[in-house]
Amino acid sequence: MLRRQREVRRRVQQLVDAGIFTLAYWLAHSARSHLQFVFFGERPEIEPFKAYAWLIPVILLAVPLLVVQGFYDRPLLASRRQTLWRLFWACNWTTIIVILVSFLAREQPARGVIVLFGVISFFLVLIKEEVLRRWVESKFGRDQLKKRLLLAGAAADTTPLRARMKAQSREGVEILAEVDLDQTPLERLVELLHEHSINGVVLSAKHTIFGQVEKVIQACEREGVEVWLLADFFKTQISQTTLDDFEGRPMLVFRSTPEASWQSFAKQILDVVGAGALFVVFSIPMLLVALLIKLTSPGPILFRQQRAGLNGKPFTMLKFRSMVNNAEQRKHELEVLNEMTGPVFKVTSDPRVMPVGRFLRKFSLDEFPQLINVFRGEMSLVGPRPLPLDEVKRFDDLAHRRRLSVKPGITCLWQVSGRNNMKDFGDWVRLDLEYIDNWSLWLDFKILFRTIPVVVLGTGAK
């Protein structure tokens, strides 16, 4: 993992732990207040929590104590013994510091609150670490964290580089292909990007002609794939690049997509929390839609189709079925009616759509099952719409593949920009790339808010 990405992860963990320590302090006070007769016997009542709030900055010293110990520099799957000891040490010393500060301030809170804080904070952070470990060990977590890499350069450079990366990398790095630029044409490199859904190219240019290096970078820019240029042979700044390091080795990163930041992490949190909340809120309407489909048409309730996800990686997208059961088999019969230019297929009055399906499509109700795709990390709430694999294979301009460089979404600029009147696939892609190039968390919120009237007023897909 690149240093910038590790730094974002560390900052987020520190922020989460700060919240956990504050929560532990409040829980300790609540336990001492409401359960004092159970655990503490006949003790006088204590002051409200606001009287103890001045100690919160002292409580938060636990995070710097963990930083000093290298707690946040550990591999995600560090030994549990190492985690236990460092966490115990930090909670223990934080408790001692709280006691000393309150003594010097001559405003000593109930001793039970301080002791309970140390115990509760230890177990809460420990639970968080165990949940994180289980997530990392799961298939879902591995898929989210794994970096699928291609090594490019002269064989004399890539062979030792592969060995070093496998030996030094502490994160989920998978080297799926290796290309000798002196012997392999650029077209083959592009094919490997597509075949393996590569999301990172490590380019070693020590023994490679710079003209070849430039061609590789340009090809990856069109694809929206990061390029990691091993840069320990010169010290220059190139426009639209960032200088980073990979396990201590300098890298020039050429990136044509949003880089890892607190905003990108917040987007992931928004996706998971938002998808979960929306699924709960609309669970009853979704059950009614499922029942309506079951009663009015033979066949499955859900429509499943392989779509191109991040970097073209296939995933199964879910929708409420709005067409007859054999719609895919009848698609070739309607190709002459296709209203879109380019590889995509759209027909306004598609005869395959069921009567109930027209209602579902008008108010975008058929899209609700994709909240499951979002929750699984395959899609985002906001992002370019995922296309079927066969349509992606028919892209006549490789620059269009850069729309695959971010997670596909349920809604995007195309969804809220008069999509019913848009007939040119080039305009569709232009809006997707405009979204990618100008992405921010605020832009996502604006698109989500603009989506609401599109759905409510029924100006969605027909």
N, C-alpha and C positions, 0 to 999 in steps of 0.2 A: 504494500500500500504506500502511496506517495505521502510525503511528510505533511502536505496541506490537508489531505484527507484524514490522516491520523490526528492532526491537531484539531480539526472540527469534531472528530469523535471524542477526543479528550475533553474538550470544552463542554460538549453536550452532557457527558457523564458527570462532570463536575457540577453542572447546573442541576441535574437530576438529584445527585447526592445532597446538594445543599437543600433542596426541597425536602428530601427524606429526613435530614437531620432536624429541620424546622418542624416537620410533621411529628417526629419522635418526641420533641420537646413539648409540643402541644398535647400529644397523647399521654405523656408522663404526667403532665399537670391534670389532665382530665381523670386519669386513673387515680391519682392521689386525692382529687376532689370528690369523686363519686363512689369510689370503692375503698375509702379510707377505713371504714369499719370492718371490711373483709380482710384487708391486708395489713392495716396499721393499728387496729384496735381503736380505743377511745383517744383520738387525737383532735386537737382544735381544728376548726375549718381554716382553709388557707385562702389567700387573696385571689381575686379573679386573674385570669391569664394575662390581662393587659398590664398588671403590676409586675409580671415576670418578663414582659416583652423586651425590656432593655438588655436582656442577656442574649438575645438572638444573635447579634454580631459576634459574640464570644463563642456561641454554639457553632457558628459557621467556620470557626478556626479548624474544625475537624477536616474540612476539605483541603486547606493548605498542608495540614499534617500528612494527609494521604498523598498529596503531590510530592512532598519532600521524600517520601518513601518509595516513589516510583510506582505507586499503586495504579496510576492511569497509563503507565508505559508498558504494563504487562501484556503479553499476548492474550487474546480473548479466551483462550483455553488454558490459562495458567493453572498450576496445581492448586487444589483447594486448600492445602496446608499453607501455602504462601499467602493466599487471600485471607484466610482466617487470622493468621498472625498479624499481618499489617493492619487489618481492620480492627482487631482487638487492641493493638497498640494505639491507634488513632482515637478510638472511642474512650479508652482508659485515660489517655492524657488530656483529652478534651474535658472529660468529667473533672479531672483534677484542676484544670485551669479555671473551669466555671466555679469550683469551690473557692479557689484562691481569689478570683476577681470579686466574687460576691462578699467574701470576708473583708477584703480591702475596702470595698464600697460600703461596708457596714449595712448592707441590705440583703441579708442572707435569706434566700427562699427556703421552703421546706426541704429538708435533706432527702426525703423520699422522692421528690420530683427529680432531683439531680441524679440519684442512683437509678431510678427508673428510666431516665433519659439515656444513660449509658447502656443499659440493657436493651431497651427498645430500639435505639438507633443501630446497635450492633446487629440485631436480628433482622431489622428491616433492610439494611444495606446488603446483608448476607442473602436474604430472599431475592433481592433485585439481581445480585450477581448470579444466583443459581438459575433464575428465570432467563437471564441473558445467556448463560452457558447452554441451557437446554435449547434455546432458540438457535444459537450458533451451531450446535450439534445436529439440529434437525435438517432435513432435506430442504425445507423452505429457507432456513437461515443460510445454509451453504450456497444455495442458488442466488440469494440476494447479495452475499458478500464476495462471492468468487469473481475474480478478474480473469477473463478469458483472453489470453495473450497470444500474439504471433511475433516471433523473433525474425528480424530482417537484417541482412548485412552480409558480409563475406563470411564464408564458413569458418575461417580462422578466428573470427570475432564471436559468432553466435554460439559455437560449441562450448567454449569456456564460460560464456555468459549464461547459458542455460544451466550449467552446473552450479555457478555462483548463486543464481536466483533461487534455485531449489534448495540450496544449503542455507542461504541467509534469510530468505523470506519467512516471516512469522505469520503471514496471513494467507488467505485462500487464493493462491495464484495457480492457474492451470495453463500450462504452455501447450497449446493445441496444434501448432504448426511452426515450421521453421523454413525460411526462404533464403537461399543464396542469391543475392541480387546480381552477382556476376554471371549467373547461369540461368536464372529464372525470369521469364518475361513478366512485365508489370500486370498483364492480363491475368496471369495465374495467381498473383498475389491478391487481386481483387476477387477472384473466384473463391479463394480460401477465406476471405473475409465473410463472404456470403454463406459458404458451406458450414462454417463453425460459429456463426454469429459472434465474431470477434468484437470485443469492445476495448481493445488496447493493442497497439503495435509498438514493440520495443525495437528501436532502430539503432544499430551500432554502425557508425560510419568511418571507423578508423581506416579500413582498407577498401573503401567503396568510393567510386567516383561521385562527386557531389551532384552531378546531373541526375544520377539515379536516385539519390536521396530526395531531391526536389520532386521528382515524379511520384515517389511513394507518398510524400507529404501531401501533394495535390490530390492524389487518388483518395487518401484517407479523409481529406477535407470534404470532398464530395460525398463521402459515405457518412460523415459525421462521426468518424472513429478517431479516438485520441492517438497521437503519436508520441512516444517517449523516446527522444533522441539522447543517446548516451553522450554527454557533453563534457567528458573529462579531458578532451584534447584541445579545446580552445575556450576562450572566455570572451564572448560577445553577447550582446543583447539583440534579439531578432524581434521585429514588431509582431504583435498579436501572439506572443508566446509567453510562457511563465517559466521561471527557473525554479526547479524543485529538486528533491533528492529521493532516491529509492534505496532504502537500507544503507544510507551513507554515501551512495554514489550519485554525482550530479546528473540531473536530467533536464533537458529542454523539452517542455510539454507544449505541443501544438494542439490547440483545442478550439473547435468550432461549435461547441455546445456549452451550456452553463457549467461552471466548475463547482466542485464540492464546496459548500458553505453552510452557514447556519440556516439560510433560507431554504436550501435544498433538503436539509434534514427536517426543517419545519414542514415542508411540503409532504414528506413521507408520513410525519405524524398526523398532519391534516387528512391525508388519504385514509389512514387506518381508522382514526377516530371518526372522521366524517362518514366513511362507508359504514362503519358499525352503527353509528347513530341513525343514519338514514335507513338502514336495513330494519332497525327496530321500529322507527316511526312509520315506515310504509309496509310493515309486515302484514297487516290486515288487508290493505288494498292489493298487495301482491298475492295473497291467498285467494282473494276474490277473482283476480285476473286469471290465476291458475285454474280455478274452478270453472270460470267462463270458457276458457280454451278447451278444457276437458269435456264440457257439456255440448259444445258447438262443433267440434271437429275431431275426427279420429286421429290418433297419433300422439307423439310425446308432447308434454307441456313446454319443455325447454328445447330451444334450437341450439345445437352445438356446432361450432365450425372452427377449424384451424386458422388462426390469424397470425400476422407477423407482429411480434412484440419488440422489446428493446433490442436494437441492433439486428432485427430480423429474426430473433429467436421465436420459434413457433410456440403458441399456447392455444388452449381451447377456450374460445370466447363463448359466453352464455347470453342468450336472449330468450324472452318469451316468444314462442313460435307464433308468427303472424301470417305465415303462408301455408298453403296446402302441404301435405306430408311429402310429396315428391317434387318439391319446388326446385331442388338442385338439379334433378334429372331433366327438368323442362327448361332450364336456363338457356341452353343452346338454341331452343326454338324462338327465343325472343331477342336474340343478339341483334337482329336487324332493327329493332325498336330502341336500341340503346341511345340515350339522350346525351351521354357524356363523351367528350373526346378523351383519348388516351386509354389506359388499360382498365379503368374502372367501369362498372356496369350499373346504370340507374335507369329505371323506367317509372314515370309518374303514375300512370294507371296500369300497374302491373297486374295482369289477370290471375296471377298465382296468389295474390293477397286475399285472405279470407275476409268476409264482412266484419267480423270482430277485430281482425288484424288491422283494418283501416282505422278503426277507433284507437287501437293501441298505438299505432304509428303516429297518428295525428297529435296525441298528447305524450309521445315518447315513453309510454308505459312499458313498451317491449324492452327498453334498455335497462330496467331496474335490476335484473339478475347480474348485470355487470358489476354491481357493488361487491359481489363475491369475488370477481376477478381483481377488483381494487384491493380488497381485504387480503387476498393471497399475494399481493405484490406484483401481479402480472400487468396491471393497468393502474392509471392514476385517475383522480376525479377530473383533472384538466390535462389535456394533451391531444396530439393529433389522433384522429380516429384510426383504429386498427383496420388494415385491409386484408382480404383473403390472400393466402400464399400465392395462388396462381396469378393474381393481379400484380403483386409485388414483382414476380418473376418477369412480367411483361413491361416493366418500366423501360421506356426507350431512352431516358436520360438518367444516367447514374447519379446526377446531382439530386434527383428526387429521393434517393435513398437516405438523404440526410434527415428526412422527417422521421426515420427509424432510430435516430440517435438519442431520443428521449422516450420514456414510457408512453404508450398510447393512452388515450383518455376517453372518458364518457362524453365530455364536451370540450370544445375548443373554439378558436376564433371562427372557424368555418361553420360551426353549429349556430353561431349567433350573428352571422353576417349574410343573411339572405341565401342560405344554402339551397333552397328550392329553386332559385333562379340561376344558380351557378352551373354552367354546362361545361366549362373548360377545366380539365384536370390541372392544367398549369396554374390557374388562379387558385385552385384548392391548395396546391403545394405552396404557392407563394404565401398564402395566409399561414400555413403551418410553419414555414421557415421564418416568417415575421414573428410568430409566437416564440420560436426557439431563440432567435437572435435578440429579442427584447424581453426575455423571460424575467419575471420577478414574482415574489409571493403576492404582491399587490395586484399584479396582472391576473393571476389565478383567481383572486377574490372578485375582481371586476367581471371576469368571464362567468364565474359561478352566479353572480347576481344578475347578469344579463341573460343567463339561461332560464331563470325562473319565469319571466313573462313569456319566453318562447314556449315553455312547456304548458303553462297555465292557459295561454291564449290559443294553443293548438297550432302554432306556426312552425312546428317541427316537421320531421320527415313525413311524407304522404305515402 
